[in-house]
Amino acid sequence: MPRHIEHIDAIARKKGRAVLYLEFHPKPFKEWRDYRYEDDPTRAAVLAWLDAQGVPWVECGPFANPNLMAPYLGQVYLDVPYDDTLPEYRTLCDYLEHPDGSMRHEGVRFYAMPLDHAMKNAEHDDPGFWERWAEDF
């Protein structure tokens, strides 16, 4: 049975808040075609660290864009509120980022999806939206 991966903006709308997520892939767009997240040792190490720390995560898709069908590149939603007063959030930041905000791990990017940005796609939650989209694709 195929697995269902939700777009990060849909997750934000369901949670009713900003959400955190990670992307794993080479920076130059031309290299994405050959990227295999299943074989990425950095992704595996980061996910192992998340598991060891008890950080809940689930695979997610990028911000939904009905104008293109982007491949899944190993993105994960992190079920930790975007709140720098929370110890769980601070631990996550300390592992993923240097004090200046740059990333510690090559090919890993740490993002927050604001709820107001996710709400730009609210019509995607309407019943049948994606089925109608697929018919017209």
N, C-alpha and C positions, 0 to 999 in steps of 0.2 A: 504494500500500500504506500503510495507516495506521501511524503511528509508535507505538512503545511507550514510554510514559513511566512510570518506576518511582516509587513513593512514596518519600519521603525516609527513612522508617523501614526500608523494605526495603533500601535502599542501605546504611544503617548496619549492619544485620544481615549483609549480604554482606561488608562491609569488616571487620566484627568490632571496630568502634571508633566513637567519637563522630564525627559528620560535620558539615560546615559547609554552609549553604545561604543563598540570598538570596530574598527575596520582593519583588515590585514591584507596587504597586497603591495606590490612594487609601486613606487611613486609615479614613474612615467606611464602614461596611459597606454602607450604601445606595448608595454610589457604585461598588461592585464590579461591579454589573450592567452598567454602561456602559463599564467599563475594557477597553481593547484593548491587550494587551501588545505586539502587533506595531507599534503606532503610538506607543509610549512612547519619547520621545527620551532620557530618563534611563536607561532600561533599555538602549537601544542604546549609549549612551556607556559605561556600566559594562561591558557585554559586550565592547566594543571595547578598553577598558583591560585587561580580563582577558586577551584574546587578545594584546595588545601585550606584556604582562608574561609570557606563557607559562603562565598559570594555567589548568589543565585544568578544564573545566566541562561539564555536560550538563543538559538540561532534566530536571526532576523534579516529581513531584506532592507535595502536602502530606502530613502525617501521615495515614495511611489511617484512615478511619472508615467502617465498613460501614453506619452508620445514615444516611449522606447521600452524595450524589454531587456533590462540589464541582467547579467548573470549573477548568481549568488557567489560572492567572493569571501565567504567565511565570516561575515559580520555577526556580532553577538550583542544582544541587549543585556545590560547589567541591571538587575533589579535592586538597585541602591538609589535612594532619592538624591537628587542634585542639591545638596545642602552642605556647605563647607563647615557647618557646626557639628555634623555627625561624624563620630569616630570612624564608621565604616567607609564613609566617603573620603575622609582624609587618608586612611590606609590605602585605599584604591589609588588616589592621586599620587601618594608617595611612591607606590610601586611603579606606576605608569609614567610619571613625569619627573623631570628634574625640577629643582626649585624655581627655575626661570620659566617653567611651563613647556619646555621642549620635551619631546618624547624620549624615554630611556631605551626603547626597543626599536630597532630598525624595522620599518615596514608596518608598524602598529600606529594607529591614530585613535585618539580618545576624544569622543564628541559628546556634547549635550544637545538634545533636540528640544528646543523650547516649545511649550504647548501652543503658543500663538502661531508658530510656524507650522506645526502639525495640523492645526485647524484649517489651514489653507486647502487641505484635501478632505474636509469633512464630508463632502458629497460621495466620497468613495465608500462610506459606511452605509449608504442607502442600499436597501435590499435589491439585488440584481445588478448593481453597478458593474461589477467585474464580468458578469456573464454578458451583459450588453456590450461592454468594451471588447470582449473576446470575439463576439460576432462581427464587429466592425473592424477588427485588427487586420 
